[in-house]
């Protein structure tokens, strides 16, 4: 694997120097300052590349080039397609070969607690379905929200909301909708409800059709310039706030690649996102979609009691079956004779990082620990299989 870390640009509290010292040889980054739907200028891309290379690192993978929500709603205008295509051309001209995107409506990845304390004193990101319901039903007050939750979850949400202080309610609201690192949008609750309303009538079938239409429009451009477009799976991998999600299971991926067989239509395989569903068999999915995987997010979640509850576990712990996943990755890399860019994801906040500012999920030490563990696991499996490192 090509070992990388995500870097959020010059304002990231984690420096390029620290990323290099952690053992990464590349960074994965984006021009987060450019609004969705606006062309990424070649000059800005070149400037960012020069900054990265001056620190002794490489940059071959963008995460992410956002897809405008109008496209997700089916408003695939010539202007939006042209802007996305021009950005791809400019990235390719500056040596980028893989571009990540997602097709989640409105929200990117979502959590309900950004500092959930673990038994060892470190903190992790956590997702609790009853907390989502408490926000959805009692703070956002989305019409019809109650129907999306079981009776037991509705009861837990009501009890939780009643016990929360105004400050705790505000914190939950901001955690869910203010925008986590890499997210494309940030809302307050009234704006979020108005945005949800723009998706009225768009079910999973319609969203899937809009995704396919987008890929049919931009994959020829990606093919032309030699870029792989890799879709990041839904996080969490199930509908939320009444909005459909269509990149959550192996069946979703089968449908996507049957509809758009272009090899420019690739996959960012995120073991944490897919792994939040116990019905996803991660090692089997790596082998099943071997020809599509051009980027890896390796992390693990721990499933908890109750509906749809999970937290970010240690990279080699939790329920990801990481050793089996890594063996599948090593085997497909050997088969393809090509290393895949990988980054550890959503590390714990630990040790000195507990007292330093960092982006949630992207502190240095937890990710460095994950990178070291994954590096050792890969090398051990390569040796076990008798393959060249």
Buried (B, 14 or more C-beta within 10 A) or exposed (E): BBBBBBBBBEEBBBEBEBBBEBEBBBBBBBBBEBEBBEBBBBEBBBEBBEBBEEBEBBBBBBBBBBBBBBBBBBEBEEEBBEBBBBBBBBBBEBEBBBBBBBBBBBBBBBBBBBEBEBEEEBBBBBBBBBBBBBBBBBBBEBEEBBEBBEEEBBEBBBEBBEEBEEEEBEBBBBBBBBBBBBBBBEBEBEEBBEBBEBBEEBEBEBBBBBBBBBBBBBBEBBBEBEBBBBBBBBBBBEBBBBBBBBBBBBEBBEBBBEBBEBEBBBBBBBBBBBBBBEEBBBBEBBBBBBEBBBBBBBBBBBBBEEBBBBBBBBBBEBBBBBEBBBBBBBBBBBEEEEEBBBBBBBBBBBBEBBEEEBBBBBBBBBBBBBBBBBBEBBEBBBEEEEEEE
